[in-house]
């Protein structure tokens, strides 16, 4: 969610996700868990720790270079869950970045946006072989769905904020011509009322004539008097 069309992630959401990572590491009994967010071609790592592992206090970033051997990157790129029980027994994963840091067991599930795009991953890391049996992976999938729900709320709040900004543009003093009723915009140009409002709201106009204007325009016409008499 890094481009201009995606809303900024609120600090409270990031804090909640860090708490989820903390809780997940504790429940799984592993030294570290993380929530990873795809931003500008990189993974923003929001880590949670358990036991004697230390947290830096700041998020870290991983580059998703082609061919890189990073557990979390594999989950995001494949959009599928990944379980590595023992990286030392894998020709591919024993040279991975995680294994070099001592995390030889890994489990990760993808996180999707409400529209179905890849958003990131939920990950577990262990320094000893781990099959991640029981409900652990299912719990990770539940947390993934919770984060997707958070994203839906964030998007809707951003849309509401944009709507409120549009409404605010119609508040305050609006310069209007006393004769022709055109409105002067913030660039100094005079616009018809309907053009001015359509550009600043979701309103659309249809045209008709009120009773006073009908009488002013056609009141002296014979056909109109006859029509009015028949009515």
DABELFEN-V903931 format. One line per field, one symbol per residue. phi: phi as a letter, one per 40 degrees, with the letter a starting at -180 (. if undefined). psi: psi as a letter, one per 40 degrees, with the letter a starting at -180 (. if undefined). burial: # if it has 24 or more other C-alpha atoms within 12 Angstrom, else .. Layout:
# DABELFEN-V903931
phi=???
psi=???
burial=???
This chain:
# DABELFEN-V903931
phi=.bcccbccccdccccccccccdccccccgbcababbbcbfgbbcbccbbagccbbcgbcbbbcccdgcbbdcccccccfbcbbbcaccbbdcccbccccccgccbababcbbcdcgccbiabbbbbcbdacfcgcccccccccdcccccdcccccccccccccccccccccgcbcbccbcgcbccccgccbcdccdcccbaccbbbbabccccccccbdcccccccccccc
psi=feidehihhidddddddddddddddddefidiiihhhhhfeihhhhiiiibeiihdeiiiihhgiheighdddddddefiihhhdhdeehddedeiddddeegeiihiiihiideeihdaihiihieihhefiaedddddddddddddddddddddddddddddddddeeiahhhhheceeihhaeeeihiiddddddeeaeiiiiiahidddddddedehddddddddd.
burial=#.......#....#..#######################..#########...........#.#....#########...########....##.####...###########....##########.####...##.###.###.##.##..##...........................#.........#..##..................................
